[in-house]
């Protein structure tokens, strides 16, 4: 377990370039973490700007505040930090009492500290409790409850839907059989069970055999996909005309939601394809800036292996027209 909040910001240069931050801007970091991105963003918006940081983790907020408040006066914006989830973005921004935002960043997934803190149970590489809650102070459902109480059909569904694991039903069968003898309590027990469930030939490709199961459980515990949809919709509503939204995702399910959401706000016309001109008056609300997602350079991946699967998508708000 680490006592220091260490986090290397992923795709930092690309985020700063595509967010187009300027003085007097209001910037929202909806996944603040250790403020790796926000520290550099603050320098661009300066002491005339406003920086709003959101995170579920109290440890992250404490570390981020210390780093941000250590900035010299000329570079330190008005800083407002909130404990919460970006699924509650509407309520949090209302609490911040701002009229709109100029840029927002979502850096999805689990922070380095959460992974490295064994007691949080996020890592399949360390033996910890089956927890995986992003906000243990407020959440009651944890991974152990899912593993020990969901029936085989529900386990199969969440494993398959949240990770595309081809051995989902077999893993679910092994879980149900094992817990009949004793409840499963640790990540080590779960990893051993996955290795037993997946044939040896299949375990030799695709990385660690438990990676997809742990991802599926974490998504279920924290409701991550539903929360992501809520957060993206809210962020687009709050963006000022010309404002930018940037999202870093780490697996195909997240990236698909971001891509589809951006597309739905960029291509709103519902006119029949044979009409020569649009008559539905559903104007685009977003302009997609990155037609293909940006990915880390080989040099960044070498420096920070956890960036390997990252994909960055960016869009710009183009209209003040009310979203129906």
C-alpha positions in Angstrom: 0.0 0.0 0.0 1.3 3.4 -0.9 0.9 6.4 1.5 1.6 9.0 -1.3 -0.8 9.9 -4.1 1.2 9.1 -7.2 -0.4 9.5 -10.6 1.1 10.1 -14.0 -1.4 12.0 -16.1 -2.2 10.1 -19.3 -2.2 12.0 -22.7 -1.4 15.2 -20.8 0.0 17.2 -23.8 -2.9 16.1 -26.0 -5.5 17.1 -23.4 -4.1 20.5 -22.9 -3.8 21.1 -26.7 -7.4 20.0 -27.5 -9.1 21.6 -24.5 -8.0 25.1 -25.7 -7.8 26.5 -22.2 -7.4 30.3 -21.8 -7.4 32.8 -19.0 -10.8 33.5 -17.5 -12.0 30.0 -18.5 -14.0 27.7 -16.2 -12.4 24.2 -16.4 -14.0 21.1 -14.8 -11.9 18.1 -14.1 -14.6 15.5 -13.4 -12.1 12.8 -12.4 -9.6 14.9 -10.4 -7.4 12.1 -8.9 -4.1 13.5 -7.8 -4.7 16.6 -10.0 -2.1 15.6 -12.6 -4.1 17.1 -15.5 -5.6 19.9 -13.4 -2.2 21.2 -12.2 -1.2 22.0 -15.7 -4.6 23.2 -16.7 -4.5 25.6 -13.8 -1.4 27.2 -15.2 -3.3 27.9 -18.5 -6.4 29.5 -17.0 -4.4 31.4 -14.3 -5.7 33.4 -11.5 -8.6 34.8 -13.6 -10.0 31.3 -14.2 -12.0 28.9 -12.2 -11.0 25.2 -11.7 -13.7 22.8 -10.4 -12.4 19.3 -9.4 -14.7 16.3 -8.7 -13.6 13.0 -7.2 -15.3 10.3 -5.1 -12.1 9.6 -3.2 -11.4 11.8 -0.1 -7.7 10.9 -0.2 -7.5 12.1 -3.8 -9.2 15.3 -3.0 -6.9 16.0 -0.1 -3.8 15.4 -2.2 -5.1 17.4 -5.1 -6.0 20.4 -3.0 -2.5 20.5 -1.5 -0.9 20.4 -5.0 -3.2 23.0 -6.5 -3.0 25.4 -3.6 0.8 25.2 -3.7 0.8 27.0 -7.1 2.0 30.6 -7.1 -0.7 33.3 -6.9 -0.3 34.3 -10.6 -1.0 30.7 -11.7 -3.6 29.7 -9.1 -7.2 29.9 -10.3 -10.3 30.0 -8.1 -10.4 26.4 -6.9 -13.5 24.5 -5.9 -13.3 20.8 -5.1 -16.3 18.5 -4.6 -16.5 15.0 -3.4 -18.9 13.2 -5.7 -19.4 11.3 -8.9 -19.6 12.8 -12.4 -23.0 11.1 -12.7 -24.2 13.9 -10.3 -22.6 16.6 -12.4 -25.8 18.7 -12.6 -26.1 18.9 -8.8 -22.4 19.5 -8.3 -22.2 22.4 -10.8 -25.4 23.9 -9.4 -23.7 23.8 -6.1 -20.6 25.6 -7.6 -23.0 28.4 -8.7 -21.5 28.8 -12.2 -23.5 29.7 -15.4 -21.6 27.4 -17.7 -18.2 25.8 -18.4 -15.6 26.2 -21.1 -13.8 22.9 -20.9 -14.3 19.5 -19.1 -12.1 16.4 -18.9 -13.2 12.9 -18.0 -10.2 10.5 -17.3 -12.1 7.3 -16.8 -11.1 4.1 -15.0 -9.3 3.5 -11.7 -6.6 5.8 -10.4 -3.1 4.5 -9.8 -3.5 4.9 -6.0 -6.7 3.0 -5.9 -5.1 0.1 -7.8 -2.0 0.2 -5.6 -3.9 0.3 -2.3 -4.4 -3.4 -1.6 -7.3 -2.9 0.8 -9.4 -1.3 -1.9 -9.4 -4.7 -3.8 -9.1 -3.3 -7.3 -6.0 -5.3 -8.3 -5.8 -8.8 -9.5 -2.1 -8.8 -8.9 -2.3 -8.3 -5.1 -4.2 -10.3 -2.6 -6.8 -8.0 -1.1 -10.5 -8.1 0.0 -13.2 -8.2 -2.7 -14.3 -4.6 -2.4 -13.8 -2.4 -5.5 -16.0 0.5 -4.3 -14.9 3.9 -5.6 -16.5 5.6 -2.5 -16.6 3.2 0.4 -18.1 5.8 2.7 -21.3 6.0 0.6 -21.6 2.7 -1.3 -22.8 -0.5 0.2 -22.6 -3.0 -2.7 -19.1 -4.4 -3.1 -17.5 -7.2 -5.2 -17.8 -9.8 -2.5 -21.6 -9.4 -2.3 -21.8 -9.8 -6.1 -19.6 -12.9 -6.2 -21.4 -14.6 -3.3 -25.0 -13.7 -3.9 -25.7 -13.2 -7.6 -27.0 -16.3 -9.3 -25.2 -17.9 -12.2 -27.3 -16.2 -14.9 -26.7 -12.7 -13.5 -23.0 -13.4 -13.0 -22.7 -14.5 -16.6 -24.5 -11.4 -17.8 -22.4 -8.9 -15.9 -19.2 -10.6 -16.8 -20.1 -10.8 -20.5 -21.6 -7.4 -20.8 -19.0 -5.5 -18.8 -15.9 -7.2 -20.3 -16.7 -9.3 -23.4 -15.2 -12.3 -21.5 -15.9 -15.3 -23.8 -15.6 -17.7 -20.8 -18.2 -15.8 -18.8 -20.7 -18.7 -18.2 -17.9 -21.1 -17.3 -16.4 -18.6 -14.8 -19.9 -18.1 -13.3 -20.4 -21.8 -12.9 -17.0 -22.1 -11.1 -17.9 -19.2 -8.8 -21.2 -20.7 -7.8 -19.7 -24.1 -7.2 -16.8 -22.7 -5.1 -19.0 -20.5 -2.8 -21.1 -23.5 -1.8 -18.2 -24.7 0.2 -17.2 -21.3 1.7 -17.8 -17.6 0.7 -15.1 -16.2 -1.6 -13.4 -13.3 0.2 -10.1 -12.4 -1.4 -8.8 -11.4 -4.8 -6.3 -14.3 -4.7 -9.2 -16.8 -4.3 -10.9 -15.3 -7.3 -7.8 -15.3 -9.5 -7.2 -18.9 -8.7 -10.8 -19.7 -9.6 -10.5 -17.9 -12.9 -7.4 -19.8 -13.8 -9.1 -23.0 -13.1 -12.2 -22.0 -15.2 -10.3 -20.9 -18.3 -8.5 -23.6 -20.3 -4.7 -23.3 -20.3 -4.6 -22.7 -24.0 -6.9 -19.6 -23.7 -4.9 -18.3 -20.7 -1.8 -17.9 -22.8 -3.2 -15.0 -24.8 -4.9 -11.7 -24.0 -3.0 -10.8 -20.8 -3.8 -11.8 -17.3 -6.8 -14.2 -17.3 -8.5 -12.4 -14.4 -8.2 -8.9 -15.9 -11.6 -9.0 -17.6 -13.5 -10.4 -14.6 -12.1 -7.7 -12.3 -13.1 -5.1 -14.8 -16.6 -6.5 -15.0 -17.0 -6.5 -11.2 -15.7 -3.0 -10.8 -18.1 -1.7 -13.4 -21.0 -3.5 -11.7 -20.1 -2.3 -8.2 -19.8 1.3 -9.3 -22.5 1.4 -12.0 -19.8 2.9 -14.3 -21.4 2.7 -17.7 -24.8 4.2 -16.6 -22.9 7.0 -14.7 -20.8 7.7 -17.8 -23.8 8.3 -20.0 -25.3 10.6 -17.3 -22.1 12.5 -16.9 -21.5 13.0 -20.6 -25.1 14.3 -21.2 -24.8 16.7 -18.3 -21.4 17.9 -19.4 -22.6 18.7 -22.9 -25.5 20.7 -21.5 -23.2 22.8 -19.3 -20.7 23.5 -22.0 -20.6 27.1 -23.3 -20.7 27.6 -27.1 -17.2 26.9 -28.3 -16.4 24.9 -25.2 -14.5 21.5 -25.4 -15.1 18.1 -23.8 -12.3 15.6 -23.7 -12.7 12.0 -22.6 -10.0 9.4 -21.9 -11.3 5.9 -21.9 -9.5 2.6 -21.1 -11.6 -0.2 -22.6 -13.9 -0.7 -25.5 -17.2 -0.4 -23.6 -16.3 3.1 -22.3 -15.0 4.2 -25.7 -18.1 3.0 -27.5 -20.3 5.0 -25.2 -18.2 8.2 -25.7 -18.2 7.7 -29.5 -22.0 7.1 -29.7 -22.8 10.0 -27.4 -20.6 12.4 -29.3 -22.2 11.1 -32.6 -25.7 11.5 -31.3 -25.1 15.2 -30.5 -23.2 15.9 -33.7 -25.7 14.1 -36.1 -29.1 15.0 -34.9 -31.0 15.3 -38.2 -33.9 12.9 -38.5 -35.0 13.8 -42.0 -35.5 11.1 -44.6 -32.3 10.5 -46.5 -34.0 11.3 -49.8 -34.7 14.9 -48.8 -32.4 17.4 -50.5 -32.2 19.7 -47.4 -32.8 19.3 -43.7 -36.2 20.5 -42.5 -36.3 19.0 -39.0 -34.3 21.9 -37.5 -32.3 19.5 -35.3 -29.1 21.4 -35.6 -25.8 19.8 -34.5 -24.8 20.5 -30.9 -21.3 19.1 -31.0 -18.5 19.1 -33.6 -16.4 16.0 -33.3 -12.8 17.1 -33.2 -11.1 13.6 -33.2 -12.7 11.5 -35.9 -10.4 8.7 -34.7 -9.3 8.6 -31.0 -5.9 9.8 -30.0 -3.7 7.2 -28.4 -0.4 7.4 -26.3 2.9 7.4 -28.1 5.2 4.5 -27.7 7.4 6.7 -25.5 4.5 7.5 -23.2 3.6 3.8 -22.9 7.2 3.0 -22.1 7.2 5.6 -19.4 3.7 4.8 -18.1 2.5 1.3 -19.0 -0.9 2.0 -17.5 -1.5 4.4 -20.5 -1.3 1.5 -22.9 -5.1 1.1 -23.5 -6.0 4.8 -23.3 -8.0 6.5 -26.0 -8.8 10.2 -26.1 -11.9 11.7 -27.9 -12.6 15.4 -28.1 -15.7 17.4 -29.2 -16.6 21.1 -29.3 -20.0 22.7 -28.4 -21.2 24.5 -31.5 -24.7 25.9 -30.7 -26.7 27.5 -27.9 -29.9 25.7 -29.2 -31.7 23.9 -26.4 -31.2 20.1 -26.3 -34.6 18.4 -26.6 
